[in-house]
Amino acid sequence: MTPFYNAGIRLYSAAAHLVALRSDKVKRMLAGQHRTITRLRVFRQRMAPDGFDVWFHAASLGEFEQARPLIERLLAERPGIKILVSFFSPSGYDVRCHYDPRVAVVYMPFDLPGKVREFIDAAAPRMAIFVKYEFWGNYLSELHARKIPTYIISTIFRPKQRFFRPWGGIFRDILRNFDHFYVQDSRSARLLASIGITSVDVVGDTRFDRVLEICRREISLPEIELFANPDKKSSKPFMLVAGSSWERDEDIYIPWLKANSDVRAIIAPHEFDADRLYHLRSCLGSDKAVLLSDFRRLFATDPDGALKLARESRHLIVDCFGLLSTLYRFADMAYVGGGFGAGIHNINEAAVYGIPVLFGPRHQKFNEALDLKACGGGFAIDAVTFRTVADRMLGDTDTRLTAGKAAKKYILDNIGATPRILADLFDIKK
């Protein structure tokens, strides 16, 4: 890559080291990167002496969920396959570092030439698959130079991205290192064609396949079932599930919860350190909110006490990772956070359960949000409109069910990306 690009990455790395002085999350990331080559050598010795058959790179947890349908089918269809997964963000690595004993999981080091060569030498991948927005110039250039087939899945492009600007030549060169693109929509294919890239298939987003798979699993969560309907009424209390919730989201929906004492909520905050949990419980009312970890312990040791607590509490705060995609099944309405910050989180996880999905105003970069709005299954809200939409879903069952059916249909209409990619890259056709 150009000296300009490498200087930018060095500045990025230097900034991360400064942020690490006050951010435990970034500190963990840098420590993890420092251990990557050692971990790769251990994995190679133990499971892949000749190198990895496939290297998947996902920035964070959400992108990993897009790779996961491919990984799990490969593990099922090719039992001896050797898979490497790398993350850039701790929010992905921390949750999935022990994902499967057959899969090696590491941090990806910064995109600097020396670190890139060291990583690829240590991993020795035969194929690389990047997910969605991962356009690292030195990694892609090195893979291309070594003639290692490299693909990107579930990616999406917009006209204002730097690749399509008059000054974006070096970034267009980065894209040309991919052997093939599996994009979400036809607009992305047209944009790539406009810069001379035609090795493209429009297959959709693998997340649709993933969320449908989760929805169809029979996962027993008796403690959640008790909290959702402690008196086992045929008409259970109305349940809001708020997923990947930030404080700005909570400023929107908590006043509504307080105004509707008959509504229960399961809240999965995006982050849940001790201070964050204390603040959230205080906002909800400490006597009305219980942590899932506390409730589970009571459920295991004192079922009658858990029943009493479920009756007295209104809100369950999820202080662990890995459950949210299943918890939406208990919802009558979902609120997906992030839409007052950088952008909304995974709304497909909620929509697949056939419930209306509410999200914040910063959703324009997300096709699924725009499509759900268009079909009537999703609702963009702000501080003013949330109450109106939520009141309508609470008070009008027919409207709520109609919206939920539209959301479910949207998911079912968009499945199928995973088998198309598997058939193309791995000749797995069933």
Buried (B, 14 or more C-beta within 10 A) or exposed (E): BEEEBBEBBEEEBEEBEEBBEEBEBBBBBBEBBEEBBEBBEEBBEEBBEEBBBBBBBBBBBBBBBBBBBBBBBBBEEBEEBBBBBBBBBBBBBBBBBEBEEBBBBBBBBBBBBEBBBBBBEBBBBEBBBBBBEBBBBBBBBBBBEEEBBBBBBBBBBEEEBEBBEEEBEBBBBBBEBBBBBBBBBEBBBBBBEEBEBEEBBBBBBBBBBBBBBBBEEEEEBEBBBBBBBBEEEEEBBBBBBBBBBBBBBBEBBBBBBBEBEEBBBBBBBBEBEEEBBEBBBEBBBEEBBBBBBBBBEBBEEEEEEBBEBBEEBBBBBBBEEEBBBBBBBBBBBBBBBBBBBEBBBBBBBBBBBBBBBBBBEBBEEBBBBBBBBEBBBBBBBEEEBBBEBBEBBBEEEEBBBBBBBBBBBBBEEBBEBBBBBBEBBBEBEE
